[in-house]
Amino acid sequence: ERVKKDLRIRCDINKVPYIEIADKKTLAKAVGKTNLSAVGILDENLAEAIIKVVQAE
């Protein structure tokens, strides 16, 4: 929870969208990694597409 709160604060300060979509295991598996708690999307178009999909659900 502490890491989540810190990440949320950093995103707010830098005006970066922040969404939660999965637990650690599911997120790590989705990107082919292990023990992963966060992913940053640098491509603006991809980030916008992900946000639209999540908001539509």
N, CA, C and O atoms as a GROMACS GRO file, in nm:
protein
  228
    1GLU      N    1   0.081  -0.120   0.000
    1GLU     CA    2   0.000   0.000   0.000
    1GLU      C    3   0.085   0.126   0.000
    1GLU      O    4   0.048   0.227  -0.061
    2ARG      N    5   0.200   0.121   0.069
    2ARG     CA    6   0.288   0.238   0.074
    2ARG      C    7   0.342   0.273  -0.063
    2ARG      O    8   0.348   0.390  -0.100
    3VAL      N    9   0.382   0.171  -0.139
    3VAL     CA   10   0.434   0.192  -0.274
    3VAL      C   11   0.325   0.250  -0.364
    3VAL      O   12   0.350   0.341  -0.443
    4LYS      N   13   0.205   0.196  -0.350
    4LYS     CA   14   0.091   0.244  -0.430
    4LYS      C   15   0.064   0.392  -0.401
    4LYS      O   16   0.044   0.471  -0.493
    5LYS      N   17   0.065   0.428  -0.274
    5LYS     CA   18   0.041   0.566  -0.235
    5LYS      C   19   0.150   0.658  -0.290
    5LYS      O   20   0.121   0.765  -0.342
    6ASP      N   21   0.276   0.616  -0.278
    6ASP     CA   22   0.389   0.695  -0.327
    6ASP      C   23   0.378   0.716  -0.478
    6ASP      O   24   0.400   0.826  -0.528
    7LEU      N   25   0.346   0.610  -0.550
    7LEU     CA   26   0.332   0.619  -0.696
    7LEU      C   27   0.218   0.714  -0.734
    7LEU      O   28   0.231   0.795  -0.825
    8ARG      N   29   0.107   0.702  -0.663
    8ARG     CA   30  -0.007   0.790  -0.688
    8ARG      C   31   0.030   0.937  -0.667
    8ARG      O   32  -0.007   1.023  -0.747
    9ILE      N   33   0.102   0.966  -0.560
    9ILE     CA   34   0.145   1.103  -0.531
    9ILE      C   35   0.238   1.155  -0.640
    9ILE      O   36   0.223   1.268  -0.685
   10ARG      N   37   0.334   1.073  -0.682
   10ARG     CA   38   0.427   1.114  -0.787
   10ARG      C   39   0.354   1.141  -0.919
   10ARG      O   40   0.385   1.236  -0.990
   11CYS      N   41   0.257   1.058  -0.950
   11CYS     CA   42   0.179   1.079  -1.072
   11CYS      C   43   0.099   1.209  -1.063
   11CYS      O   44   0.094   1.285  -1.159
   12ASP      N   45   0.038   1.235  -0.948
   12ASP     CA   46  -0.038   1.358  -0.929
   12ASP      C   47   0.051   1.482  -0.945
   12ASP      O   48   0.014   1.577  -1.013
   13ILE      N   49   0.167   1.480  -0.882
   13ILE     CA   50   0.260   1.592  -0.888
   13ILE      C   51   0.300   1.621  -1.032
   13ILE      O   52   0.309   1.737  -1.073
   14ASN      N   53   0.325   1.515  -1.110
   14ASN     CA   54   0.371   1.531  -1.248
   14ASN      C   55   0.258   1.531  -1.350
   14ASN      O   56   0.282   1.530  -1.471
   15LYS      N   57   0.134   1.532  -1.301
   15LYS     CA   58   0.016   1.534  -1.387
   15LYS      C   59   0.016   1.418  -1.488
   15LYS      O   60  -0.007   1.436  -1.607
   16VAL      N   61   0.044   1.299  -1.435
   16VAL     CA   62   0.048   1.177  -1.514
   16VAL      C   63  -0.073   1.093  -1.476
   16VAL      O   64  -0.096   1.071  -1.357
   17PRO      N   65  -0.151   1.046  -1.573
   17PRO     CA   66  -0.266   0.961  -1.540
   17PRO      C   67  -0.220   0.834  -1.467
   17PRO      O   68  -0.114   0.779  -1.496
   18TYR      N   69  -0.302   0.790  -1.373
   18TYR     CA   70  -0.272   0.672  -1.293
   18TYR      C   71  -0.396   0.586  -1.288
   18TYR      O   72  -0.504   0.633  -1.251
   19ILE      N   73  -0.382   0.459  -1.326
   19ILE     CA   74  -0.495   0.366  -1.315
   19ILE      C   75  -0.446   0.235  -1.257
   19ILE      O   76  -0.331   0.197  -1.275
   20GLU      N   77  -0.534   0.167  -1.187
   20GLU     CA   78  -0.506   0.033  -1.135
   20GLU      C   79  -0.592  -0.064  -1.213
   20GLU      O   80  -0.714  -0.047  -1.223
   21ILE      N   81  -0.527  -0.167  -1.270
   21ILE     CA   82  -0.606  -0.260  -1.350
   21ILE      C   83  -0.589  -0.406  -1.310
   21ILE      O   84  -0.666  -0.491  -1.355
   22ALA      N   85  -0.490  -0.437  -1.227
   22ALA     CA   86  -0.468  -0.578  -1.195
   22ALA      C   87  -0.386  -0.591  -1.067
   22ALA      O   88  -0.329  -0.494  -1.017
   23ASP      N   89  -0.382  -0.714  -1.017
   23ASP     CA   90  -0.293  -0.740  -0.905
   23ASP      C   91  -0.151  -0.763  -0.959
   23ASP      O   92  -0.133  -0.772  -1.081
   24LYS      N   93  -0.053  -0.772  -0.871
   24LYS     CA   94   0.088  -0.782  -0.913
   24LYS      C   95   0.114  -0.901  -1.005
   24LYS      O   96   0.183  -0.887  -1.106
   25LYS      N   97   0.061  -1.017  -0.970
   25LYS     CA   98   0.086  -1.138  -1.050
   25LYS      C   99   0.028  -1.125  -1.190
   25LYS      O  100   0.094  -1.159  -1.288
   26THR      N  101  -0.096  -1.076  -1.199
   26THR     CA  102  -0.162  -1.062  -1.329
   26THR      C  103  -0.089  -0.960  -1.415
   26THR      O  104  -0.068  -0.983  -1.534
   27LEU      N  105  -0.050  -0.849  -1.356
   27LEU     CA  106   0.023  -0.745  -1.429
   27LEU      C  107   0.156  -0.798  -1.480
   27LEU      O  108   0.190  -0.778  -1.597
   28ALA      N  109   0.231  -0.865  -1.395
   28ALA     CA  110   0.361  -0.920  -1.434
   28ALA      C  111   0.346  -1.021  -1.548
   28ALA      O  112   0.422  -1.018  -1.644
   29LYS      N  113   0.248  -1.109  -1.536
   29LYS     CA  114   0.225  -1.210  -1.640
   29LYS      C  115   0.187  -1.145  -1.772
   29LYS      O  116   0.229  -1.191  -1.879
   30ALA      N  117   0.107  -1.038  -1.767
   30ALA     CA  118   0.060  -0.971  -1.888
   30ALA      C  119   0.175  -0.910  -1.969
   30ALA      O  120   0.166  -0.900  -2.091
   31VAL      N  121   0.282  -0.871  -1.901
   31VAL     CA  122   0.396  -0.811  -1.972
   31VAL      C  123   0.517  -0.903  -1.977
   31VAL      O  124   0.626  -0.860  -2.015
   32GLY      N  125   0.498  -1.029  -1.939
   32GLY     CA  126   0.605  -1.128  -1.950
   32GLY      C  127   0.716  -1.113  -1.848
   32GLY      O  128   0.831  -1.146  -1.876
   33LYS      N  129   0.683  -1.064  -1.730
   33LYS     CA  130   0.782  -1.044  -1.623
   33LYS      C  131   0.738  -1.118  -1.498
   33LYS      O  132   0.628  -1.174  -1.493
   34THR      N  133   0.823  -1.117  -1.397
   34THR     CA  134   0.786  -1.172  -1.268
   34THR      C  135   0.805  -1.064  -1.162
   34THR      O  136   0.890  -0.976  -1.176
   35ASN      N  137   0.724  -1.072  -1.058
   35ASN     CA  138   0.736  -0.980  -0.944
   35ASN      C  139   0.736  -0.834  -0.987
   35ASN      O  140   0.831  -0.760  -0.960
   36LEU      N  141   0.631  -0.793  -1.053
   36LEU     CA  142   0.618  -0.657  -1.105
   36LEU      C  143   0.500  -0.589  -1.039
   36LEU      O  144   0.392  -0.648  -1.029
   37SER      N  145   0.518  -0.465  -0.993
   37SER     CA  146   0.407  -0.398  -0.926
   37SER      C  147   0.355  -0.275  -1.000
   37SER      O  148   0.247  -0.225  -0.968
   38ALA      N  149   0.430  -0.226  -1.100
   38ALA     CA  150   0.384  -0.109  -1.175
   38ALA      C  151   0.443  -0.111  -1.315
   38ALA      O  152   0.550  -0.168  -1.339
   39VAL      N  153   0.372  -0.047  -1.406
   39VAL     CA  154   0.419  -0.034  -1.544
   39VAL      C  155   0.396   0.110  -1.587
   39VAL      O  156   0.289   0.166  -1.564
   40GLY      N  157   0.496   0.168  -1.649
   40GLY     CA  158   0.481   0.302  -1.705
   40GLY      C  159   0.471   0.292  -1.856
   40GLY      O  160   0.550   0.221  -1.918
   41ILE      N  161   0.376   0.360  -1.913
   41ILE     CA  162   0.358   0.358  -2.058
   41ILE      C  163   0.410   0.491  -2.113
   41ILE      O  164   0.356   0.597  -2.082
   42LEU      N  165   0.515   0.485  -2.194
   42LEU     CA  166   0.576   0.607  -2.248
   42LEU      C  167   0.512   0.655  -2.377
   42LEU      O  168   0.515   0.774  -2.407
   43ASP      N  169   0.453   0.564  -2.453
   43ASP     CA  170   0.388   0.600  -2.579
   43ASP      C  171   0.252   0.662  -2.548
   43ASP      O  172   0.163   0.594  -2.496
   44GLU      N  173   0.235   0.790  -2.581
   44GLU     CA  174   0.110   0.860  -2.547
   44GLU      C  175  -0.012   0.797  -2.613
   44GLU      O  176  -0.118   0.788  -2.550
   45ASN      N  177   0.000   0.753  -2.738
   45ASN     CA  178  -0.114   0.692  -2.807
   45ASN      C  179  -0.155   0.562  -2.740
   45ASN      O  180  -0.274   0.536  -2.722
   46LEU      N  181  -0.058   0.480  -2.704
   46LEU     CA  182  -0.087   0.354  -2.636
   46LEU      C  183  -0.150   0.382  -2.499
   46LEU      O  184  -0.246   0.317  -2.461
   47ALA      N  185  -0.095   0.478  -2.427
   47ALA     CA  186  -0.150   0.513  -2.295
   47ALA      C  187  -0.295   0.558  -2.306
   47ALA      O  188  -0.380   0.516  -2.228
   48GLU      N  189  -0.324   0.643  -2.404
   48GLU     CA  190  -0.461   0.690  -2.423
   48GLU      C  191  -0.555   0.576  -2.460
   48GLU      O  192  -0.669   0.572  -2.413
   49ALA      N  193  -0.507   0.483  -2.542
   49ALA     CA  194  -0.589   0.368  -2.580
   49ALA      C  195  -0.620   0.280  -2.459
   49ALA      O  196  -0.732   0.232  -2.444
   50ILE      N  197  -0.521   0.258  -2.375
   50ILE     CA  198  -0.541   0.176  -2.255
   50ILE      C  199  -0.642   0.244  -2.162
   50ILE      O  200  -0.731   0.178  -2.109
   51ILE      N  201  -0.628   0.373  -2.143
   51ILE     CA  202  -0.721   0.447  -2.057
   51ILE      C  203  -0.863   0.436  -2.111
   51ILE      O  204  -0.956   0.416  -2.033
   52LYS      N  205  -0.881   0.449  -2.241
   52LYS     CA  206  -1.015   0.438  -2.300
   52LYS      C  207  -1.076   0.300  -2.276
   52LYS      O  208  -1.193   0.289  -2.242
   53VAL      N  209  -0.996   0.196  -2.292
   53VAL     CA  210  -1.044   0.059  -2.271
   53VAL      C  211  -1.084   0.039  -2.126
   53VAL      O  212  -1.190  -0.016  -2.097
   54VAL      N  213  -1.001   0.084  -2.034
   54VAL     CA  214  -1.030   0.068  -1.892
   54VAL      C  215  -1.155   0.146  -1.852
   54VAL      O  216  -1.237   0.096  -1.775
   55GLN      N  217  -1.170   0.267  -1.904
   55GLN     CA  218  -1.287   0.348  -1.871
   55GLN      C  219  -1.415   0.290  -1.930
   55GLN      O  220  -1.523   0.309  -1.873
   56ALA      N  221  -1.405   0.219  -2.041
   56ALA     CA  222  -1.522   0.159  -2.104
   56ALA      C  223  -1.573   0.038  -2.027
   56ALA      O  224  -1.690   0.000  -2.040
   57GLU      N  225  -1.488  -0.023  -1.946
   57GLU     CA  226  -1.527  -0.144  -1.871
   57GLU      C  227  -1.611  -0.112  -1.752
   57GLU      O  228  -1.652  -0.202  -1.679
   0.00000   0.00000   0.00000
